[in-house]
Amino acid sequence: MTEIREAYTVPVLDDAGLRLDAWDPESEADVAAWLRAHQDPEFRRWNTPLLPVTDLAEARDSLRARRADAAAGRSVTFRVTEAGAGERGVILGQIGVNAIDRTMGVARVGYWVLPEARGRRVAVRSLLLAARWSFTERGLNRMELGHAVGHEVSCRVAERGGFPAEGTLRGAMWEAERTDAYRDVHLHARLATDPEPAEAAG
């Protein structure tokens, strides 16, 4: 298996009225937004992070870990703000291109949106932008997206972002706020050769 050796910097992507850029673990605003997202009841209903984020110190450590993963080429975690809102902008959400396997050209994508930014297609627009970058700039062949069965909002985001459903993975995700029980995951995926979804032009 090819070992990733190059250092990597999170790029800045501007399109569809959004800016995607790097989280800053030394920014109080970034750390506070990261913590607030992880404490949001809707986030906690559908996600159980590998490591808990329950206070500012854990939020900062989590962001530092994501910066290290980006530098090693393992994943790229984007901060989502509105384009043209200044260098740091108002944080709307997050989208990550995770578990990057450069040998097979595969990665997994995940996202969340802060409560006040929901209903504005932030997740769909972020997904389209991150996927376009991953295929054209990082040379990926396949991106996978998994969400807990029953999470209909995430299912719609995936479909509108050009990630059709491929099946169900049994017991592939922890139950909400538990690490001793599992639930099924709805798997979606998109290939580099798939056409750009119509949503991208909307």
N, CA and C atoms as an extended XYZ file, in Angstrom:
606
Properties=species:S:1:pos:R:3:atomname:S:1:resname:S:1:resid:I:1 pbc="F F F"
N         0.846       -1.196        0.000 N   MET     1
C         0.000        0.000        0.000 CA  MET     1
C         0.881        1.245        0.000 C   MET     1
N         0.550        2.203       -0.848 N   THR     2
C         1.346        3.412       -0.966 CA  THR     2
C         1.206        4.263        0.283 C   THR     2
N         2.322        4.697        0.839 N   GLU     3
C         2.297        5.552        2.022 CA  GLU     3
C         2.292        7.014        1.596 C   GLU     3
N         1.388        7.786        2.195 N   ILE     4
C         1.311        9.214        1.890 CA  ILE     4
C         2.405        9.924        2.660 C   ILE     4
N         3.264       10.640        1.963 N   ARG     5
C         4.398       11.279        2.617 CA  ARG     5
C         4.331       12.799        2.562 C   ARG     5
N         3.585       13.355        1.598 N   GLU     6
C         3.633       14.803        1.433 CA  GLU     6
C         2.806       15.507        2.487 C   GLU     6
N         3.307       16.676        2.912 N   ALA     7
C         2.494       17.526        3.780 CA  ALA     7
C         1.394       18.127        2.924 C   ALA     7
N         0.273       18.417        3.533 N   TYR     8
C        -0.850       18.905        2.750 CA  TYR     8
C        -1.541       20.024        3.496 C   TYR     8
N        -1.988       21.020        2.746 N   THR     9
C        -2.673       22.172        3.316 CA  THR     9
C        -4.115       22.182        2.826 C   THR     9
N        -5.047       22.450        3.719 N   VAL    10
C        -6.457       22.529        3.337 CA  VAL    10
C        -6.642       23.719        2.403 C   VAL    10
N        -7.204       23.512        1.218 N   PRO    11
C        -7.378       24.631        0.291 CA  PRO    11
C        -8.576       25.497        0.665 C   PRO    11
N        -8.697       26.608       -0.028 N   VAL    12
C        -9.869       27.468        0.088 CA  VAL    12
C       -10.696       27.286       -1.176 C   VAL    12
N       -11.968       26.925       -1.009 N   LEU    13
C       -12.864       26.715       -2.139 CA  LEU    13
C       -14.005       27.705       -2.043 C   LEU    13
N       -14.220       28.475       -3.093 N   ASP    14
C       -15.300       29.458       -3.147 CA  ASP    14
C       -16.196       29.139       -4.327 C   ASP    14
N       -17.460       28.836       -4.050 N   ASP    15
C       -18.422       28.598       -5.127 CA  ASP    15
C       -19.800       28.427       -4.498 C   ASP    15
N       -20.825       28.557       -5.313 N   ALA    16
C       -22.212       28.329       -4.892 CA  ALA    16
C       -22.581       29.152       -3.660 C   ALA    16
N       -21.953       30.335       -3.529 N   GLY    17
C       -22.256       31.206       -2.410 CA  GLY    17
C       -21.623       30.789       -1.100 C   GLY    17
N       -20.718       29.814       -1.146 N   LEU    18
C       -20.068       29.315        0.061 CA  LEU    18
C       -18.559       29.437       -0.041 C   LEU    18
N       -17.942       29.476        1.119 N   ARG    19
C       -16.480       29.344        1.210 CA  ARG    19
C       -16.174       28.144        2.098 C   ARG    19
N       -15.328       27.259        1.591 N   LEU    20
C       -14.820       26.133        2.359 CA  LEU    20
C       -13.348       26.389        2.626 C   LEU    20
N       -12.947       26.349        3.901 N   ASP    21
C       -11.551       26.565        4.236 CA  ASP    21
C       -11.211       25.778        5.496 C   ASP    21
N       -10.022       26.003        6.039 N   ALA    22
C        -9.534       25.214        7.169 CA  ALA    22
C       -10.079       25.726        8.498 C   ALA    22
N       -10.390       24.814        9.398 N   TRP    23
C       -10.675       25.166       10.783 CA  TRP    23
C        -9.375       25.555       11.473 C   TRP    23
N        -9.478       26.490       12.388 N   ASP    24
C        -8.307       26.944       13.140 CA  ASP    24
C        -8.492       26.574       14.614 C   ASP    24
N        -7.764       25.584       15.119 N   PRO    25
C        -7.931       25.183       16.522 CA  PRO    25
C        -7.506       26.241       17.523 C   PRO    25
N        -6.842       27.302       17.046 N   GLU    26
C        -6.463       28.392       17.947 CA  GLU    26
C        -7.474       29.540       17.922 C   GLU    26
N        -8.492       29.424       17.086 N   SER    27
C        -9.540       30.441       17.010 CA  SER    27
C       -10.646       30.123       18.010 C   SER    27
N       -10.937       31.076       18.886 N   GLU    28
C       -11.994       30.858       19.878 CA  GLU    28
C       -13.346       30.647       19.201 C   GLU    28
N       -13.594       31.376       18.118 N   ALA    29
C       -14.866       31.240       17.407 CA  ALA    29
C       -15.002       29.858       16.780 C   ALA    29
N       -13.915       29.371       16.182 N   ASP    30
C       -13.954       28.047       15.562 CA  ASP    30
C       -14.163       26.961       16.607 C   ASP    30
N       -13.443       27.054       17.701 N   VAL    31
C       -13.569       26.044       18.764 CA  VAL    31
C       -14.977       26.054       19.346 C   VAL    31
N       -15.527       27.248       19.578 N   ALA    32
C       -16.872       27.350       20.138 CA  ALA    32
C       -17.914       26.771       19.185 C   ALA    32
N       -17.764       27.028       17.884 N   ALA    33
C       -18.715       26.497       16.905 CA  ALA    33
C       -18.620       24.979       16.829 C   ALA    33
N       -17.404       24.444       16.893 N   TRP    34
C       -17.201       22.996       16.853 CA  TRP    34
C       -17.872       22.334       18.062 C   TRP    34
N       -17.708       22.937       19.236 N   LEU    35
C       -18.333       22.400       20.445 CA  LEU    35
C       -19.858       22.496       20.348 C   LEU    35
N       -20.350       23.654       19.895 N   ARG    36
C       -21.806       23.839       19.818 CA  ARG    36
C       -22.448       22.828       18.877 C   ARG    36
N       -21.781       22.540       17.772 N   ALA    37
C       -22.314       21.556       16.832 CA  ALA    37
C       -22.401       20.176       17.475 C   ALA    37
N       -21.359       19.800       18.210 N   HIS    38
C       -21.330       18.469       18.815 CA  HIS    38
C       -22.296       18.335       19.987 C   HIS    38
N       -22.745       19.464       20.533 N   GLN    39
C       -23.721       19.431       21.613 CA  GLN    39
C       -25.157       19.584       21.117 C   GLN    39
N       -25.338       19.863       19.831 N   ASP    40
C       -26.662       20.044       19.255 CA  ASP    40
C       -27.454       18.732       19.319 C   ASP    40
N       -28.671       18.756       19.838 N   PRO    41
C       -29.450       17.521       19.963 CA  PRO    41
C       -29.641       16.769       18.649 C   PRO    41
N       -29.821       17.503       17.546 N   GLU    42
C       -30.013       16.834       16.256 CA  GLU    42
C       -28.725       16.132       15.819 C   GLU    42
N       -27.581       16.767       16.045 N   PHE    43
C       -26.305       16.114       15.744 CA  PHE    43
C       -26.171       14.849       16.581 C   PHE    43
N       -26.453       14.941       17.867 N   ARG    44
C       -26.259       13.812       18.772 CA  ARG    44
C       -27.253       12.690       18.504 C   ARG    44
N       -28.373       13.029       17.909 N   ARG    45
C       -29.356       11.996       17.549 CA  ARG    45
C       -28.815       11.059       16.478 C   ARG    45
N       -28.004       11.608       15.570 N   TRP    46
C       -27.575       10.831       14.415 CA  TRP    46
C       -26.089       10.491       14.401 C   TRP    46
N       -25.320       11.025       15.326 N   ASN    47
C       -23.866       10.825       15.310 CA  ASN    47
C       -23.349       10.519       16.707 C   ASN    47
N       -22.393        9.600       16.773 N   THR    48
C       -21.650        9.353       18.000 CA  THR    48
C       -20.173        9.385       17.632 C   THR    48
N       -19.473       10.492       17.905 N   PRO    49
C       -18.057       10.600       17.521 CA  PRO    49
C       -17.201        9.538       18.200 C   PRO    49
N       -16.096        9.197       17.559 N   LEU    50
C       -15.163        8.237       18.144 CA  LEU    50
C       -14.647        8.734       19.486 C   LEU    50
N       -14.385       10.036       19.572 N   LEU    51
C       -13.960       10.650       20.821 CA  LEU    51
C       -14.961       11.736       21.192 C   LEU    51
N       -15.368       11.817       22.446 N   PRO    52
C       -16.375       12.810       22.834 CA  PRO    52
C       -15.849       14.233       22.727 C   PRO    52
N       -16.772       15.147       22.445 N   VAL    53
C       -16.475       16.581       22.433 CA  VAL    53
C       -17.504       17.232       23.339 C   VAL    53
N       -17.131       17.407       24.617 N   THR    54
C       -18.085       17.878       25.610 CA  THR    54
C       -17.709       19.217       26.235 C   THR    54
N       -16.504       19.722       25.921 N   ASP    55
C       -16.093       21.023       26.452 CA  ASP    55
C       -15.113       21.665       25.479 C   ASP    55
N       -14.706       22.884       25.777 N   LEU    56
C       -13.844       23.622       24.855 CA  LEU    56
C       -12.490       22.942       24.666 C   LEU    56
N       -11.951       22.353       25.710 N   ALA    57
C       -10.649       21.689       25.593 CA  ALA    57
C       -10.737       20.498       24.645 C   ALA    57
N       -11.801       19.715       24.759 N   GLU    58
C       -11.969       18.575       23.851 CA  GLU    58
C       -12.244       19.033       22.437 C   GLU    58
N       -12.971       20.137       22.281 N   ALA    59
C       -13.223       20.678       20.951 CA  ALA    59
C       -11.917       21.118       20.294 C   ALA    59
N       -11.059       21.793       21.070 N   ARG    60
C        -9.770       22.239       20.530 CA  ARG    60
C        -8.891       21.037       20.151 C   ARG    60
N        -8.866       20.023       21.009 N   ASP    61
C        -8.086       18.816       20.706 CA  ASP    61
C        -8.607       18.132       19.446 C   ASP    61
N        -9.921       18.116       19.287 N   SER    62
C       -10.526       17.500       18.110 CA  SER    62
C       -10.112       18.234       16.840 C   SER    62
N       -10.126       19.562       16.881 N   LEU    63
C        -9.717       20.339       15.712 CA  LEU    63
C        -8.224       20.179       15.437 C   LEU    63
N        -7.412       20.093       16.468 N   ARG    64
C        -5.981       19.865       16.263 CA  ARG    64
C        -5.737       18.507       15.614 C   ARG    64
N        -6.503       17.508       15.995 N   ALA    65
C        -6.369       16.186       15.385 CA  ALA    65
C        -6.739       16.226       13.909 C   ALA    65
N        -7.750       17.004       13.564 N   ARG    66
C        -8.142       17.117       12.162 CA  ARG    66
C        -7.099       17.884       11.354 C   ARG    66
N        -6.461       18.864       11.965 N   ARG    67
C        -5.372       19.557       11.280 CA  ARG    67
C        -4.208       18.602       11.019 C   ARG    67
N        -3.895       17.737       11.975 N   ALA    68
C        -2.825       16.757       11.788 CA  ALA    68
C        -3.188       15.750       10.705 C   ALA    68
N        -4.450       15.326       10.673 N   ASP    69
C        -4.888       14.395        9.632 CA  ASP    69
C        -4.766       15.021        8.246 C   ASP    69
N        -5.104       16.313        8.140 N   ALA    70
C        -4.983       16.998        6.853 CA  ALA    70
C        -3.524       17.091        6.421 C   ALA    70
N        -2.643       17.416        7.367 N   ALA    71
C        -1.219       17.529        7.046 CA  ALA    71
C        -0.647       16.201        6.576 C   ALA    71
N        -1.200       15.093        7.090 N   ALA    72
C        -0.723       13.762        6.703 CA  ALA    72
C        -1.428       13.216        5.470 C   ALA    72
N        -2.440       13.930        4.981 N   GLY    73
C        -3.161       13.475        3.801 CA  GLY    73
C        -4.223       12.445        4.078 C   GLY    73
N        -4.573       12.244        5.350 N   ARG    74
C        -5.573       11.226        5.694 CA  ARG    74
C        -7.001       11.718        5.509 C   ARG    74
N        -7.216       13.014        5.704 N   SER    75
C        -8.559       13.584        5.564 CA  SER    75
C        -8.435       15.086        5.394 C   SER    75
N        -9.518       15.695        4.949 N   VAL    76
C        -9.580       17.148        4.816 CA  VAL    76
C       -10.913       17.594        5.410 C   VAL    76
N       -10.854       18.380        6.482 N   THR    77
C       -12.063       18.847        7.157 CA  THR    77
C       -12.236       20.328        6.875 C   THR    77
N       -13.301       20.656        6.152 N   PHE    78
C       -13.565       22.033        5.751 CA  PHE    78
C       -14.533       22.715        6.709 C   PHE    78
N       -14.229       23.957        7.016 N   ARG    79
C       -15.146       24.861        7.697 CA  ARG    79
C       -15.985       25.538        6.620 C   ARG    79
N       -17.296       25.597        6.794 N   VAL    80
C       -18.193       26.173        5.782 CA  VAL    80
C       -18.710       27.521        6.272 C   VAL    80
N       -18.469       28.569        5.474 N   THR    81
C       -19.003       29.900        5.742 CA  THR    81
C       -19.621       30.443        4.462 C   THR    81
N       -20.256       31.598        4.563 N   GLU    82
C       -20.790       32.238        3.365 CA  GLU    82
C       -19.663       32.926        2.616 C   GLU    82
N       -19.657       32.780        1.301 N   ALA    83
C       -18.650       33.454        0.487 CA  ALA    83
C       -18.833       34.960        0.606 C   ALA    83
N       -17.709       35.685        0.609 N   GLY    84
C       -17.755       37.133        0.659 CA  GLY    84
C       -18.063       37.708        2.017 C   GLY    84
N       -17.999       36.868        3.068 N   ALA    85
C       -18.330       37.341        4.420 CA  ALA    85
C       -17.087       37.644        5.235 C   ALA    85
N       -15.976       37.917        4.566 N   GLY    86
C       -14.736       38.192        5.278 CA  GLY    86
C       -13.873       36.962        5.393 C   GLY    86
N       -12.660       37.165        5.886 N   GLU    87
C       -11.685       36.068        5.916 CA  GLU    87
C       -12.168       34.899        6.750 C   GLU    87
N       -12.765       35.151        7.924 N   ARG    88
C       -13.215       34.049        8.771 CA  ARG    88
C       -14.713       33.796        8.631 C   ARG    88
N       -15.493       34.829        8.367 N   GLY    89
C       -16.911       34.648        8.082 CA  GLY    89
C       -17.713       34.082        9.248 C   GLY    89
N       -19.004       33.901        8.995 N   VAL    90
C       -19.909       33.288        9.966 CA  VAL    90
C       -19.986       31.802        9.652 C   VAL    90
N       -19.707       30.991       10.640 N   ILE    91
C       -19.644       29.549       10.428 CA  ILE    91
C       -21.047       28.983       10.246 C   ILE    91
N       -21.227       28.198        9.168 N   LEU    92
C       -22.499       27.559        8.866 CA  LEU    92
C       -22.486       26.066        9.164 C   LEU    92
N       -21.325       25.445        8.976 N   GLY    93
C       -21.259       24.001        9.157 CA  GLY    93
C       -19.894       23.455        8.829 C   GLY    93
N       -19.872       22.164        8.551 N   GLN    94
C       -18.631       21.432        8.308 CA  GLN    94
C       -18.865       20.370        7.253 C   GLN    94
N       -17.843       20.130        6.418 N   ILE    95
C       -17.867       18.963        5.543 CA  ILE    95
C       -16.463       18.379        5.516 C   ILE    95
N       -16.378       17.071        5.660 N   GLY    96
C       -15.085       16.410        5.700 CA  GLY    96
C       -14.959       15.339        4.637 C   GLY    96
N       -13.797       15.303        4.002 N   VAL    97
C       -13.439       14.222        3.090 CA  VAL    97
C       -12.483       13.342        3.894 C   VAL    97
N       -12.966       12.200        4.348 N   ASN    98
C       -12.292       11.417        5.368 CA  ASN    98
C       -11.805       10.064        4.861 C   ASN    98
N       -10.928        9.466        5.651 N   ALA    99
C       -10.432        8.107        5.364 CA  ALA    99
C        -9.965        7.996        3.920 C   ALA    99
N        -9.155        8.940        3.491 N   ILE   100
C        -8.698        8.976        2.102 CA  ILE   100
C        -7.739        7.822        1.840 C   ILE   100
N        -8.060        7.013        0.873 N   ASP   101
C        -7.210        5.905        0.430 CA  ASP   101
C        -6.718        6.257       -0.966 C   ASP   101
N        -5.490        6.760       -1.050 N   ARG   102
C        -4.969        7.210       -2.342 CA  ARG   102
C        -4.683        6.041       -3.274 C   ARG   102
N        -4.410        4.868       -2.722 N   THR   103
C        -4.151        3.706       -3.567 CA  THR   103
C        -5.396        3.311       -4.351 C   THR   103
N        -6.534        3.244       -3.656 N   MET   104
C        -7.782        2.850       -4.297 CA  MET   104
C        -8.571        4.052       -4.816 C   MET   104
N        -8.158        5.267       -4.449 N   GLY   105
C        -8.870        6.460       -4.899 CA  GLY   105
C       -10.245        6.595       -4.284 C   GLY   105
N       -10.355        6.249       -2.996 N   VAL   106
C       -11.642        6.237       -2.301 CA  VAL   106
C       -11.558        7.107       -1.051 C   VAL   106
N       -12.668        7.743       -0.703 N   ALA   107
C       -12.772        8.488        0.549 CA  ALA   107
C       -14.214        8.442        1.016 C   ALA   107
N       -14.413        8.811        2.287 N   ARG   108
C       -15.763        8.903        2.857 CA  ARG   108
C       -16.047       10.361        3.200 C   ARG   108
N       -17.270       10.779        2.962 N   VAL   109
C       -17.623       12.175        3.196 CA  VAL   109
C       -18.684       12.267        4.287 C   VAL   109
N       -18.554       13.291        5.123 N   GLY   110
C       -19.538       13.532        6.169 CA  GLY   110
C       -19.721       15.026        6.369 C   GLY   110
N       -20.867       15.431        6.921 N   TYR   111
C       -21.162       16.855        7.039 CA  TYR   111
C       -22.125       17.086        8.190 C   TYR   111
N       -22.138       18.301        8.676 N   TRP   112
C       -23.186       18.778        9.568 CA  TRP   112
C       -23.384       20.270        9.327 C   TRP   112
N       -24.559       20.756        9.719 N   VAL   113
C       -24.913       22.165        9.556 CA  VAL   113
C       -25.449       22.666       10.892 C   VAL   113
N       -25.021       23.853       11.303 N   LEU   114
C       -25.503       24.434       12.553 CA  LEU   114
C       -27.002       24.753       12.453 C   LEU   114
N       -27.712       24.714       13.567 N   PRO   115
C       -29.178       24.875       13.522 CA  PRO   115
C       -29.656       26.112       12.772 C   PRO   115
N       -28.995       27.244       12.974 N   GLU   116
C       -29.469       28.490       12.340 CA  GLU   116
C       -29.237       28.530       10.838 C   GLU   116
N       -28.431       27.610       10.315 N   ALA   117
C       -28.134       27.596        8.878 CA  ALA   117
C       -28.917       26.521        8.134 C   ALA   117
N       -29.733       25.760        8.829 N   ARG   118
C       -30.476       24.685        8.176 CA  ARG   118
C       -31.602       25.239        7.313 C   ARG   118
N       -31.962       24.494        6.284 N   GLY   119
C       -33.008       24.919        5.370 CA  GLY   119
C       -32.522       25.834        4.270 C   GLY   119
N       -31.206       25.986        4.125 N   ARG   120
C       -30.639       26.885        3.107 CA  ARG   120
C       -29.769       26.130        2.102 C   ARG   120
N       -29.902       24.815        2.052 N   ARG   121
C       -29.145       23.967        1.120 CA  ARG   121
C       -27.640       24.032        1.372 C   ARG   121
N       -27.232       24.376        2.586 N   VAL   122
C       -25.804       24.469        2.900 CA  VAL   122
C       -25.125       23.119        2.728 C   VAL   122
N       -25.755       22.053        3.223 N   ALA   123
C       -25.138       20.724        3.125 CA  ALA   123
C       -25.011       20.282        1.673 C   ALA   123
N       -26.052       20.484        0.876 N   VAL   124
C       -26.009       20.065       -0.534 CA  VAL   124
C       -24.945       20.851       -1.289 C   VAL   124
N       -24.931       22.159       -1.112 N   ARG   125
C       -23.949       22.983       -1.823 CA  ARG   125
C       -22.524       22.640       -1.395 C   ARG   125
N       -22.331       22.378       -0.109 N   SER   126
C       -21.006       21.991        0.379 CA  SER   126
C       -20.586       20.648       -0.197 C   SER   126
N       -21.521       19.711       -0.249 N   LEU   127
C       -21.234       18.383       -0.780 CA  LEU   127
C       -20.835       18.449       -2.254 C   LEU   127
N       -21.564       19.232       -3.030 N   LEU   128
C       -21.236       19.387       -4.450 CA  LEU   128
C       -19.844       19.981       -4.628 C   LEU   128
N       -19.526       20.982       -3.837 N   LEU   129
C       -18.242       21.661       -3.955 CA  LEU   129
C       -17.100       20.751       -3.523 C   LEU   129
N       -17.265       20.060       -2.404 N   ALA   130
C       -16.218       19.164       -1.917 CA  ALA   130
C       -16.014       17.983       -2.852 C   ALA   130
N       -17.094       17.463       -3.418 N   ALA   131
C       -16.964       16.337       -4.345 CA  ALA   131
C       -16.248       16.762       -5.625 C   ALA   131
N       -16.609       17.917       -6.152 N   ARG   132
C       -15.957       18.396       -7.373 CA  ARG   132
C       -14.450       18.554       -7.158 C   ARG   132
N       -14.082       19.129       -6.019 N   TRP   133
C       -12.665       19.291       -5.693 CA  TRP   133
C       -11.972       17.936       -5.523 C   TRP   133
N       -12.623       17.011       -4.850 N   SER   134
C       -12.022       15.701       -4.586 CA  SER   134
C       -11.760       14.936       -5.872 C   SER   134
N       -12.682       15.029       -6.818 N   PHE   135
C       -12.512       14.306       -8.075 CA  PHE   135
C       -11.498       14.986       -8.995 C   PHE   135
N       -11.558       16.313       -9.074 N   THR   136
C       -10.711       17.002      -10.051 CA  THR   136
C        -9.320       17.336       -9.524 C   THR   136
N        -9.220       17.690       -8.240 N   GLU   137
C        -7.937       18.121       -7.699 CA  GLU   137
C        -7.200       17.010       -6.943 C   GLU   137
N        -7.925       16.136       -6.296 N   ARG   138
C        -7.293       15.054       -5.528 CA  ARG   138
C        -7.293       13.731       -6.281 C   ARG   138
N        -7.970       13.688       -7.408 N   GLY   139
C        -7.914       12.502       -8.254 CA  GLY   139
C        -8.618       11.283       -7.698 C   GLY   139
N        -9.617       11.493       -6.839 N   LEU   140
C       -10.351       10.348       -6.314 CA  LEU   140
C       -11.254        9.742       -7.376 C   LEU   140
N       -11.506        8.453       -7.246 N   ASN   141
C       -12.396        7.739       -8.155 CA  ASN   141
C       -13.775        7.549       -7.556 C   ASN   141
N       -13.843        7.386       -6.222 N   ARG   142
C       -15.109        7.061       -5.571 CA  ARG   142
C       -15.185        7.768       -4.223 C   ARG   142
N       -16.350        8.325       -3.937 N   MET   143
C       -16.627        8.905       -2.627 CA  MET   143
C       -17.854        8.222       -2.052 C   MET   143
N       -17.753        7.809       -0.800 N   GLU   144
C       -18.852        7.136       -0.122 CA  GLU   144
C       -19.437        8.033        0.956 C   GLU   144
N       -20.717        7.893        1.187 N   LEU   145
C       -21.437        8.686        2.175 CA  LEU   145
C       -22.376        7.745        2.914 C   LEU   145
N       -22.233        7.672        4.228 N   GLY   146
C       -23.104        6.815        5.019 CA  GLY   146
C       -23.825        7.604        6.093 C   GLY   146
N       -25.100        7.289        6.310 N   HIS   147
C       -25.866        7.925        7.391 CA  HIS   147
C       -26.739        6.873        8.053 C   HIS   147
N       -27.106        7.117        9.293 N   ALA   148
C       -27.956        6.178       10.013 CA  ALA   148
C       -29.277        5.992        9.274 C   ALA   148
N       -29.732        4.749        9.201 N   VAL   149
C       -31.025        4.479        8.592 CA  VAL   149
C       -32.098        5.261        9.351 C   VAL   149
N       -32.955        5.935        8.601 N   GLY   150
C       -33.988        6.767        9.195 CA  GLY   150
C       -33.679        8.251        9.156 C   GLY   150
N       -32.435        8.596        8.827 N   HIS   151
C       -32.058       10.018        8.759 CA  HIS   151
C       -32.417       10.535        7.366 C   HIS   151
N       -33.680       10.872        7.187 N   GLU   152
C       -34.200       11.211        5.868 CA  GLU   152
C       -33.609       12.510        5.324 C   GLU   152
N       -33.300       13.462        6.189 N   VAL   153
C       -32.703       14.718        5.717 CA  VAL   153
C       -31.353       14.435        5.066 C   VAL   153
N       -30.519       13.646        5.722 N   SER   154
C       -29.210       13.326        5.157 CA  SER   154
C       -29.355       12.514        3.879 C   SER   154
N       -30.356       11.664        3.835 N   CYS   155
C       -30.603       10.870        2.621 CA  CYS   155
C       -30.912       11.794        1.440 C   CYS   155
N       -31.729       12.809        1.671 N   ARG   156
C       -32.061       13.747        0.596 CA  ARG   156
C       -30.840       14.554        0.169 C   ARG   156
N       -30.012       14.964        1.125 N   VAL   157
C       -28.782       15.685        0.781 CA  VAL   157
C       -27.912       14.831       -0.123 C   VAL   157
N       -27.747       13.572        0.224 N   ALA   158
C       -26.919       12.669       -0.580 CA  ALA   158
C       -27.456       12.557       -2.006 C   ALA   158
N       -28.749       12.319       -2.124 N   GLU   159
C       -29.340       12.159       -3.459 CA  GLU   159
C       -29.184       13.431       -4.287 C   GLU   159
N       -29.430       14.586       -3.686 N   ARG   160
C       -29.319       15.848       -4.420 CA  ARG   160
C       -27.870       16.181       -4.760 C   ARG   160
N       -26.941       15.640       -3.985 N   GLY   161
C       -25.522       15.849       -4.263 CA  GLY   161
C       -24.934       14.856       -5.244 C   GLY   161
N       -25.792       14.009       -5.839 N   GLY   162
C       -25.315       13.054       -6.837 CA  GLY   162
C       -24.786       11.756       -6.256 C   GLY   162
N       -25.170       11.450       -5.010 N   PHE   163
C       -24.751       10.222       -4.349 CA  PHE   163
C       -25.950        9.278       -4.236 C   PHE   163
N       -26.194        8.427       -5.242 N   PRO   164
C       -27.346        7.516       -5.163 CA  PRO   164
C       -27.137        6.453       -4.090 C   PRO   164
N       -28.244        5.935       -3.592 N   ALA   165
C       -28.181        4.875       -2.584 CA  ALA   165
C       -27.659        3.587       -3.220 C   ALA   165
N       -26.818        2.880       -2.480 N   GLU   166
C       -26.280        1.605       -2.958 CA  GLU   166
C       -26.698        0.420       -2.089 C   GLU   166
N       -27.150        0.679       -0.872 N   GLY   167
C       -27.572       -0.431       -0.033 CA  GLY   167
C       -27.488       -0.088        1.438 C   GLY   167
N       -27.630       -1.111        2.268 N   THR   168
C       -27.618       -0.948        3.716 CA  THR   168
C       -26.482       -1.757        4.324 C   THR   168
N       -25.707       -1.116        5.178 N   LEU   169
C       -24.635       -1.778        5.917 CA  LEU   169
C       -25.170       -2.108        7.304 C   LEU   169
N       -25.237       -3.377        7.629 N   ARG   170
C       -25.830       -3.784        8.901 CA  ARG   170
C       -24.877       -3.519       10.064 C   ARG   170
N       -25.401       -2.908       11.108 N   GLY   171
C       -24.640       -2.692       12.325 CA  GLY   171
C       -23.329       -1.962       12.126 C   GLY   171
N       -23.320       -0.951       11.258 N   ALA   172
C       -22.073       -0.285       10.878 CA  ALA   172
C       -21.838        1.035       11.594 C   ALA   172
N       -22.743        1.417       12.486 N   MET   173
C       -22.613        2.697       13.187 CA  MET   173
C       -23.120        2.525       14.610 C   MET   173
N       -22.482        3.247       15.546 N   TRP   174
C       -22.977        3.214       16.918 CA  TRP   174
C       -24.370        3.825       17.013 C   TRP   174
N       -25.138        3.328       17.956 N   GLU   175
C       -26.397        3.969       18.301 CA  GLU   175
C       -26.109        5.351       18.888 C   GLU   175
N       -27.115        6.207       18.910 N   ALA   176
C       -26.938        7.566       19.425 CA  ALA   176
C       -26.435        7.543       20.863 C   ALA   176
N       -25.297        8.237       21.077 N   GLU   177
C       -24.701        8.414       22.397 CA  GLU   177
C       -24.396        7.088       23.110 C   GLU   177
N       -24.093        6.042       22.314 N   ARG   178
C       -23.710        4.754       22.884 CA  ARG   178
C       -22.545        4.186       22.090 C   ARG   178
N       -21.706        3.427       22.755 N   THR   179
C       -20.611        2.733       22.079 CA  THR   179
C       -20.687        1.225       22.321 C   THR   179
N       -21.844        0.768       22.814 N   ASP   180
C       -22.032       -0.652       23.090 CA  ASP   180
C       -23.193       -1.248       22.300 C   ASP   180
N       -23.756       -0.471       21.365 N   ALA   181
C       -24.863       -0.938       20.539 CA  ALA   181
C       -24.731       -0.303       19.159 C   ALA   181
N       -25.246       -0.993       18.165 N   TYR   182
C       -25.029       -0.578       16.784 CA  TYR   182
C       -26.343       -0.443       16.026 C   TYR   182
N       -26.297        0.373       14.953 N   ARG   183
C       -27.440        0.532       14.077 CA  ARG   183
C       -26.995        0.440       12.634 C   ARG   183
N       -27.965        0.270       11.747 N   ASP   184
C       -27.660        0.113       10.329 CA  ASP   184
C       -27.381        1.460        9.676 C   ASP   184
N       -26.628        1.403        8.594 N   VAL   185
C       -26.211        2.595        7.855 CA  VAL   185
C       -26.683        2.490        6.408 C   VAL   185
N       -27.229        3.571        5.907 N   HIS   186
C       -27.620        3.670        4.503 CA  HIS   186
C       -26.414        4.191        3.725 C   HIS   186
N       -25.927        3.396        2.780 N   LEU   187
C       -24.728        3.738        2.013 CA  LEU   187
C       -25.090        4.377        0.678 C   LEU   187
N       -24.472        5.539        0.414 N   HIS   188
C       -24.557        6.216       -0.882 CA  HIS   188
C       -23.144        6.351       -1.431 C   HIS   188
N       -23.023        6.537       -2.729 N   ALA   189
C       -21.688        6.744       -3.300 CA  ALA   189
C       -21.795        7.478       -4.628 C   ALA   189
N       -20.692        8.109       -4.995 N   ARG   190
C       -20.590        8.803       -6.279 CA  ARG   190
C       -19.229        8.513       -6.872 C   ARG   190
N       -19.184        8.314       -8.183 N   LEU   191
C       -17.938        8.070       -8.897 CA  LEU   191
C       -17.511        9.311       -9.666 C   LEU   191
N       -16.222        9.399       -9.930 N   ALA   192
C       -15.698       10.527      -10.701 CA  ALA   192
C       -16.326       10.582      -12.091 C   ALA   192
N       -16.734        9.426      -12.615 N   THR   193
C       -17.315        9.365      -13.955 CA  THR   193
C       -18.810        9.654      -13.975 C   THR   193
N       -19.425        9.785      -12.800 N   ASP   194
C       -20.854       10.116      -12.763 CA  ASP   194
C       -21.056       11.560      -13.209 C   ASP   194
N       -22.161       11.840      -13.872 N   PRO   195
C       -22.414       13.224      -14.302 CA  PRO   195
C       -22.657       14.146      -13.109 C   PRO   195
N       -22.325       15.402      -13.291 N   GLU   196
C       -22.618       16.400      -12.265 CA  GLU   196
C       -24.125       16.464      -12.092 C   GLU   196
N       -24.617       16.385      -10.854 N   PRO   197
C       -26.069       16.399      -10.654 CA  PRO   197
C       -26.691       17.720      -11.068 C   PRO   197
N       -27.976       17.649      -11.418 N   ALA   198
C       -28.685       18.858      -11.856 CA  ALA   198
C       -28.698       19.902      -10.761 C   ALA   198
N       -28.654       19.481       -9.492 N   GLU   199
C       -28.663       20.406       -8.356 CA  GLU   199
C       -27.507       21.393       -8.434 C   GLU   199
N       -26.405       20.963       -9.072 N   ALA   200
C       -25.216       21.824       -9.144 CA  ALA   200
C       -25.496       23.077       -9.954 C   ALA   200
N       -26.427       23.010      -10.869 N   ALA   201
C       -26.731       24.168      -11.704 CA  ALA   201
C       -27.848       25.022      -11.099 C   ALA   201
N       -28.450       24.535      -10.006 N   GLY   202
C       -29.577       25.265       -9.423 CA  GLY   202
C       -29.155       26.321       -8.450 C   GLY   202
